[in-house]
Amino acid sequence: MAIFIFSKNSDNKLGCLFRIASSQSVYDENKSWQDDLYDLVTVEDIDYNAVKLGTKSVLFKNGDQVTYQNSEASYVNKDSLTSDINKVILIIEEWLINNNSKPFASSVTTYLNYLKSIDVSSLTITEENPLNFSLEAYVENQGITSIHPLELL
């Protein structure tokens, strides 16, 4: 079972998902806050993976129930993919500055190095032939474990 971390007292409020964790142990080993500052909701792994890989987004929660919306990521040019890669690289580098001693830092560093090695120029991405995956799903399709920015506890 995975955990979604929401802003405190955020029932029925849009956009209050703060972070996600693949398991209780990942959450416990990597969080840097007190549990009482957030609302924690346990979710099925299938829902966690759908959010991580961008096929679902979280709208809101009500108690322990989470409401989702289907999502479809699509890159119609190399510039938009490059832009997203660079944004995630920046987020990860900033996270690593203060969190490099956390257990999750090794996996995050591996992912960061992979992102930096992606040769976008070798991909065929056009409006007629879009890349219909999120960045995280694309990376997973390459056999690499992706790290969604929401996983950076």
C-alpha positions, 0 to 999 in steps of 0.5 A: 500500500502506498501513501498520499500526503495532503495538506492538513484539513483539505477534504474536498479541496482541489490541488491539495496533494503534497507528496506521494510515497510508495510505502509506509517504510519509504515515507517513514525513512524519508519524510522531514516533517511531523505527521500531524502537519498533513493528512495521510491517505493509504491508497492501492499501489495501482493508484499510486503508480497511475499518479506517478506515471501520469495516467491519473491526477488527484483532484481531491480527497474526502476522508480516506477516499481519493478522487482522480481524473484520467490524464494523458501526457503528450509531447508534440515536439522535442523542446517541450520534452527537453523543457520538462526534463530540465525542470525535473533536473532542477527540482531534483538537484535542489532536493539533493542539496538538503536531502543527500543523506536520506535513504532515497537519495541514492535512487534519486541520484541514479534517476538524475544521472539518467535524465541528464543522459537522455538524448532528446535529439535522437527521438522522433517527436512531432505533432504527427508522431507525438510521444504520448507518455509522461516523462516518468512513463517514458523513463520506465519504458526504457527500463529505468525506475523513474522518480516523480517530483511528488516522491521527493519527501 
